[in-house]
Amino acid sequence: MADITLKISARGKKLPNITPSTTISLPPTDSLKSLYTRVADITGLSIHRLRLTYKSPTNAAINIHLDPAKESATLDSAGLKEGSTVHVKDLGPQLAWRTVYIIEYLGPLLIHPLTLFYLRPYIYKNAAEVAPSSLQYLLCYILVLHFIKRELETIFVHQFSLATMPARNIFRNSAHYWILSGLNVAYWVYSPSAKAATTSPNPLLLYPGLLLFIAGELANFNTHMTLKRLRKPGSTAP
């Protein structure tokens, strides 16, 4: 089957080596990922920074996204023909999703032990008068274990359907974990006036609660392993 020639046009800001005369020739049976790779070679940008679209043949106001994650999609099945114009947009600097998750979970993983073991005298004016209770230490340990588990799952278990996200979104994505799960929880839990600091735990609630925590963590880990096994090896399909 003869190659088709596609016109390549920059959408938005100018892109390196993309001119009004830039074209690419590929077999119509090639994958969309092959098209992304060729455009990445021309621009010198990572394929993860690129978004390729073309205008609908029936409605020029509609831009159709050429999604490289669709593993079975070819140029032909996507609707690209001889002379079609592919619009290229630079999405800006990207972060790998695995890195994003590591950064998100790192917040509470560091904030809780830092607050309890090092920063407590600087945060609470009466910290010297009331030492941390065994329950507060226990809460810190299980929170740290929870986020260590999440970090390890991110590194060794999770698979992501998308490779990256815009780097500028990292602050918004991390706010939930760093502020709510980290700073907010740590401030109230490790306070000298917190109920956990002044009240002895009821063993009838404490030990069943710990067992429920362990059971929940194990069940959650099992779910993540099940989801991993549902994917074909090397697949990025959602």
Number of C-alpha atoms within 10 A of each C-alpha: 6 9 14 18 18 19 17 22 22 19 15 10 9 13 17 11 13 16 13 10 8 13 17 16 15 17 15 21 15 16 20 24 20 15 22 21 17 16 23 16 13 15 17 12 17 16 20 22 18 19 18 24 19 21 17 14 13 7 8 10 9 12 14 17 15 23 15 21 16 14 13 11 18 21 20 16 14 16 15 21 15 14 14 17 17 25 21 24 18 20 13 14 14 17 17 15 19 17 13 20 18 19 19 21 23 20 20 27 24 14 22 25 19 14 21 20 13 11 14 22 14 10 14 14 11 14 17 11 9 12 15 20 16 13 19 21 18 12 17 23 13 14 19 19 14 17 19 17 14 21 21 12 17 19 13 10 15 15 21 15 11 14 15 17 18 15 15 12 12 17 13 9 14 19 14 16 18 22 15 13 18 22 16 15 15 24 17 13 21 29 24 22 14 14 15 20 20 16 10 11 14 8 9 8 9 12 12 11 12 13 11 12 14 14 12 12 16 12 12 12 16 12 12 15 14 11 13 15 11 8 13 9 8 7 12 15 13 10
